[in-house]
Structures are given as C-alpha cells and as structure tokens.
Amino acid sequence: AIGPILRQRQSAVLLNAVAPVKRTITLDAYDAIATENLTSSNTESKILGYLKVDNTMRQQKIEESYRTIEDVAGVLRRNAGIRDFGKILTSHPDAFFHNVTNIHMLTRYLREDVGMTKDDIG
C-alpha cells in the first residue's frame, strides 16, 4: 500500500510533486491586479486569467514530475534489477527526482567497474 508511505514526512516532496495542494491567487498577484484600476468585470477576468495560467503551469509541473519518476524507475529496474520500490520510497523518496543520467552512470559503474551484480545493487 502506497498511502502510508506517502503520508510519511520524508515523502512530502514526492507527494507535493505529483499531487500538490491547489493554489489560490497569491497576495502579490492580487495586489498587482488591484493596482491596475480595472473595472470589477475586468478584475474578475484578470484573476481568472491568472488562475488559468497558474493551473496550466501546475499541470505541466505534475506531468514533468511523473515523467522524471518514470524515467528513474525505468533505469533502476533495467540497470539495477530493482522490482520493488517500497524501500526506496520509504527511505529516500527524493531519489526519484535525481538526474536519470547520473543514476544510469552510477549503476553502470557499480556493475562494470566495481563488479557488482544486479542482485548486489538491488
């Protein structure tokens, strides 16, 4: 079950990356809009535009996070033979946001230069 793992304090970064709390308009954005002397309908339109842009960027960030997690998991699965990510999620959830090229190079080094097997790494 992934729920208990994601509720742990060390998993906050991972959870926020894939399921962030929906943001509301920031005070700075509200102040910037308020100083423009707009009519109420223009103000509402401006706020809705801000929220739409914010939601689009938020969705792009979520999708990018999922791609990063998927890439890292793929490298760990192929190069290190890891099938169960529970221990990694529990102990180092931020590992899924490391540079996938670096992880690939590290697992390759451990296998080819150090002589470790997939079982040793996994």
N, C-alpha and C positions, 0 to 999 in steps of 0.2 A: 504494500500500500504506500503510495507516494505522499498522501496527505500529511501523515505525521512527520515525514522527512521535511516537507516544505514549510511546516509550521515551526521548525527549529530556528533559533536566532541566526545561525550561520547561513541559513538558506534564504535570508531576506533579499539579498541581491539577486539571486536566481528567480525568486518569486516575483519581485518587482519588475524584472526584465520581461517576463512572459505574461504577467497579469497585473499591470500597475493600477493603482487606485486612479479612478477617473478624476482628472484635474478640472478645476473650475477656473474662471478667469483670475489672473493674479492681480494684486493691488496695483502693481506698476502698470500693467496693461490697462486696467480700469482708469487709473489717473491719466494716462496718456490719451485715452479716448475722451475722458471728461473735459480735458483742457482744449479740445478742438471746437468748442461752441457749436455743437451739432444739434439739430432738432431731435426730439425724442425718437422719431422713427429712424432717423439716420444713425443715432446712437445704438439703437437696437440692432440695426443692420450691421454696424461696425462690430459690435460684440459677437453677433452670430458668425460673422466672417472670421473673427479671431478664433472662436471656438472650433470652427470647421478646419482651419489651418492647423490648429493645435491637435485636433483629433487625427488628421491625416499624418502629421509627423509622429504622433504617438503610435499609430498603427504601423508605420514604416519601421519604427524602432523595435516594436514587438516582433515583426516578421524577420528583421535582421537578427534579433536575438535567437529566434528559433533556428534560423539558418546556421548561425555560429554553433549552437548546441549540437545540431545535427552533424555538422562537419567534424567537430571534435569527437563526438561519439563514434562516428564512422572510422576515424583514424585509430581511436583506441580499440575498436572492435577488430579492425583488419590487422593492425600492426602489433597490438599488444595482446590480442586474443581475449579481451575483456567482453564478457557477455552480460554480467550482472553489474549494473552501475549503482546499485544501492549503497555500497560502501563509499564510493566516491561522492555521491550526493550527500551522504551523511557527514563525511569528514571534510570534504573540500568541494562544496557546490560551485565555488567560483572557478574551479578548474575548467568548467565548460565554456569559459569566456577567454581562455588563453589563446594565443595565436596558434592556429591549427598547423602552420608550417613548423613552428618550434616544437610542437608535440610530436609531429611526424619525424623531425630530425632527432629528437631525444630518443624516441622508441627505436629508430634505426641505429643510432649509436649504441644503445644498450644491447641490441641483438647482434649487430655485426662486429663492433669493436670490443665490447665487453664480453660477448659470448653468451648472453642470457637468452633463454628460450621465451616463447610467448607465455608459458606457464609461470616462469620466474617473474616476468614483468606483471602479468595479470594478477 
